[in-house]
Amino acid sequence: MKKEKLKHQPDGVIYDPADPALIQEQQACQTLMEAYNQTTVTDEARQQELLQQMFAEVGEDSFIQPGLMSNN
């Protein structure tokens, strides 16, 4: 899905939750979140890699304990 379309959604613009592009974007995000939740406490490099894919910015030494749940 184009970022231009996504950035307008928080402004109260109505969108179609059944939009195939939106569903594809949500599934991609859920796949990353599921992968993150499967990491172990000793797999810090993989956790950081996944965090950088999921979030626009990740601070140095950031940590989110697996069990992460969100709906993008």
N, C-alpha and C positions, 0 to 999 in steps of 0.2 A: 504494500500500500504506500502511496506517496506520502511523504512527511507533511506536505502542504495540507493535505486533507486531514491528517491526524491532528495537526496543531490547532485546527478550528473546532474540534469537538469539545474541548473544555470550556469554550466560550458559550455553551448552551445551544449550539447548533444541533438540531436533531439529525441523527444518522441511523442507518439501517443495520441493526446488529446481525442480520443474516447476510450482509455483504460478504461475498466470497473472499475478497481481499482482506477484510477485517478479520474474518475467521482464520485465514492463513497466518496473519500476523500474530493473533492470539495463540495459535497452536505452536508457532515457532518460539514464542516467549515461554509457554508452558513447558516445552521440551527442554529449554535451558534451565528453567527452575527445577524441573524433575532431576536433571543431571546434577545440579548443585546439591540438591537434597540427598543424592546418593554418595556424595563425597564423604571421606572420613576426616577426622580432626587432624590427621597427619598429612593430608593432601592439600597443603596450603597453596601450592602453585596452581593446581587445577581450580581451586576455589577462586583465586584472584583472576584467573583467565575467564571464568564464567561470569564473575561479577562485572568485569570490564565489558563483556558482551551484553549484559542485561541492563546496565545503567550508563547514563550519559557521562558521568564522572564517578570515579572511585578514589577516595583519599588514600594517601599512603598509610599502610598498615590497617586499612579498614577490615572489619570482620563482621559478618552476619552469620549467626549460628544456623546450620542447616535445620530445616523445618520451616524454611521460607515459603510463605504463601502470599500470592498477590494476584490481582486481576488487572492486567494492563489497561 
